[in-house]
Amino acid sequence: MRRGIGIALFGLVLVIGSMLAFTSPPRLLSLYDRVTGGASGARLVAEGVAFGNHGQTLDIWAPEAASGDRLPVVVFWYGGGWAKGDRTSYAFAGRALAREGFLVVIPDYRKVPDVLFPAFLDDGAEAVAWVEANVARHGGDPARVAFMGHSAGAYQAVMLALDSQRLTAAGADPSNVKAVVGLSGPYDFYPFDSPRSIAAFSQWPQPEATQPITFARKDAPPLLLVTSDGDETVRPRNANNLGAKLRALGAPVEVTNYGPLDHEEVVMALSVPFRDKGPVLADSVAFLKARMGE
């Protein structure tokens, strides 16, 4: 009996070790989220859907219970320093938001070094254009769209919301964007002083055009900028500076600081097993629903 239990435990250790060696931390988090209760209440309704002009794909998550009404849509961009990440690894975020009544679109985008700024932003704009043209067939409301993202994904979300001309150029209507949530995002980070920002942006001849704070405007959609004092990857000054500029212009903006949470813990708090780290999901959902007619 004891020998059997020992063999089973040893096998489990080997499996976990293999997962750690070959699986990204976000993908592991999605697996852990699923087995600890995250799978209930949400379903993957479309996977690997093609969009755009460069082979991009996206996933769509929906509430498990069907609704006769078109759902508000959240486009969620993942982080990874513009150099890594993939849509399937962030299933935990898709499930979390879908359980709250949103149709959630998680698009991929091209990465450094294959592309540089602004190619990944153009991919994001093409994802929004696809959403407006196609999301109704999946139960979403193309006139009620919100942007959300973490880290480099928050850069995508906020930059596309503020620099609305990029959406227009892709064939999207910026007036459909009703709210934006940026989790631990870089918005005011010039001069470039990290390897990833140097790799992604330093070649651009007008560095100010790479910064979301440059495009702050009074008529921006409502923004929730989330930061934390424990974040040593993207410093709180990014959210604080952008929030201050938007506020001075009279734009609707909120800045929330989750104290000691570090850069990764902010997005981990969306998942079931780490929800007690902070009310990131509850606060984000309340902000979105208040501005999307829910």
N, C-alpha and C positions, 0 to 999 in steps of 0.2 A: 504494500500500500504506500508506505513512505517513499520507496524507490520510484513508484509510478508518479507520485506527486513531484518528486525531485526532477524526474525526466521532463515532466510537463513544464515546470518552472524554467528549466534550462532551455527548453524549446521556445518558451515565450521570450526569454532574454535574447535568444538568437534572432527572433523575428523583430523585436524592437530595435536591436542593434543594426539589423539590415535596413530597417526603415530610417533610422537616424543617419545612416551612411549615404543613402540614395534618395532621400526625400527632403524637400525644402521645409524649413520651419513652418511657413504658412500652410503647406499641404498637410503636415503633421497635425497642425492645429485644427484644420478642417476635419481630419479623421477623428481626432479626439473629441471635437465638438459633436460630431455625428453620433458617436457611441455613448456619449453622456447626455443625450436628450435633444441635441440640436436638429435631428432629422425629422422630428414631429412638427406638423403645422406648416410645412413648406414643401414644395416640389419643384424639380427641375423640369420646365416645360419646353425648353428648346436648348440644344447644346451644339456648339461649334457652328453657329450660323454665320455664313459669310457676309461681309459688308465691305464697303470701300473699294479702293483701287489697288491695294497692295497685299491682298491675301489675308486681311484681318478677319478674326472671328469673335463671336460673343456668345455668352450664355444668358438665359433668362430664367429667373426664379419667380414663383407665384405662391400665394397662399394656398394651402392644401384644400380648403373649402372653396368651391366655386362661388362666384358672385355674379349677379346679373348686371351690376354696374361696372363701367370701366374704371380700372384702378389707377390711382396716381402712380407715376413712374419715377423710380430713382435710378439714375445712371451712376454706377459705382466704379471708380478707377482705383486699382491697387497701386501700392508703392513698390520700390526696389531701386531707387536711385537712377531711374531712367535706363537702367542697364539689365535688370532682371525682373522676374515675376511672370505670372500667367493667370488667366481667368479662373481655371479650375482650382487653384490653390486657395482661392478666396471664397469657396463655397460657404464657409461659416458666416461671412458677411451677407451673402445673398440670402441664406436661410433666415438669418436674424431679422433682416428688414422685411422679407416676404411674410414672416409670421406676424408682423405688425400691420399688414394690410397693403403693402406696396408691391407693385410689379417691379422687379429688380433686374436691370441689365448690367452685366459685367463684361465690358469689351477688352480685348487685347489691343496692344499698340506696339509699333516697332520700337526697338531698343538701340541704345548706344552699344557697340561702335558701328553697327550696320547703318544707323542713321544718326543725325545730329539735330539740334533745334533748327527749325520748328516742326520737323517731320512728325514727331510723336504727338504734337498738338493738332496737326492736321488730321492725324488718325482719329483723335478724339472728336474733332468736329464732324468727321464723316460718320462716326458712331451716332452722334446726336441726330444728324440728318436721316440716318437709317431708322432711328427710333421714331422720329416724327412721321415718317412715311409708312412704317410697317408695324408699329407696336399695337395698334388697335386690333389686329388679327389675333394677338396673343392676350387680349383682354385689358390692355393699357389705354390710358387717356393721353393722346399726344399733345393735348393742350395743357396738361398738368405734369410738368417734368421738373425734377430736381437733380442737381449734381451733388455728388459726394465722393470723397476719396481720402486716402491716407498717404502722407509723405509725398512722394513724387506724384501719386494719384491725386492728392489734394491740390498740388500745383496744377495738374490738368483741369480739375474741376473749377478752381477759382480763376485761373487764367482764361479759360473758355467763357466763363460767365462775365468777366470784366471786359475782355477784348472781343466784343460781340461781332466785330467785322469778320473774324475768322469763322464763326458759325454761319454768317450770311454767305460768305464765299463758298461754303460747303453745301449750301442749299437748305440750311436750317433757319427757323424763325426764332430769334432770341427772345421774343415776347412770351414764348411758351415756357421759359425757364422761370419757375416761381420761387425757388429757394436753393441755397448752396450750403453744404456743410463741409468744411475743410478740417481734417484731423491731422494735426502735427505737420502742417505743410510749410514749404519754403516760399515766401512771397517777396522778400526783400533781402537778397543774398549776394548782391554785387558790392565789392569786388569778389570774384570767385576765389575761394580759398580751400575747397575740398577737391580731391581727385575726381569725384563724379561730376560736380558742377563744372569743373574745368573741362572735362572730357565732353560734356553735353553742350556747353554754351560758349566757351571761350573763343570759338572760331567766328562767332557772329559779329559783324562790324559795328552794330549798335547795341551794346550790352544792356542799355536801359530798356530796350524793347523786349528783353527776355524776362523782365521783372513784373509780376502781377501788380505791384504797388504803383507802377507807372500808369496803369490803366484804371486806377480808382476813379469812380465817377458817382455823381449824386444819384443818378437813376439806375444804379446797380440793383439787381435782385437782392432780397434779404440774405445776409450771410451770417452763418455761425462759424466762428474761427476757434477751433479747439487747440489748446496748447497745454504744456505742463512744465513745471519748474525742473522736474527730473529729466527732461529731454535734453541730452547732450549731442544729439545728432542734428536736429533742427531746433535751434534756440528759440525761446519764447518771443524774442524781439521781432521775429517774422510776423506772428499774429498780432502782437501789440502794435507794431508800426503800421501795418495795413489797417488794423481796426481804428487806430487814431486818425489816419488820413481819411478813411471813409466817414468816420463820425464828424470830422471837421467839415466835410463836404455836405453833410446832411443825409448821407446814405444810411439805410437800415442795416445795422451790424451789431452782433453780440460777440464778445470774446470771453471764452470760458477756460479757466486754468484748473487742471486736475492735480495740482500740487506735486507730490513726489513721483507720480507715474513717469516711467521712462518712455522713450519713443515708441517701442513696440507694444508696451503694455496698454497704450491708448487704444490701438486697434484690436488687441487681444480681448479687451473688455467687451467687444461686441459678441464674443463667443459665449456659449453656455458655461463651460468650466471656469472661465475667468471673469464672469459678469460682476463678481463682487469686488473687483479692483476699482470700480468707479461707475457712476451712472451715465456712461458715454452713450449707450444705446437709448436709454430712456430719455435723456436730454435731447439727443439728435432727433428721435422720433417725435417728441413733443414739438420741437421747433418746426420740423417738416410739416406735420399735420396742421399746425396753426396757420401755415402759409399756403397750404394746398387745398383748402376747402374741406378738410376732414373734421 
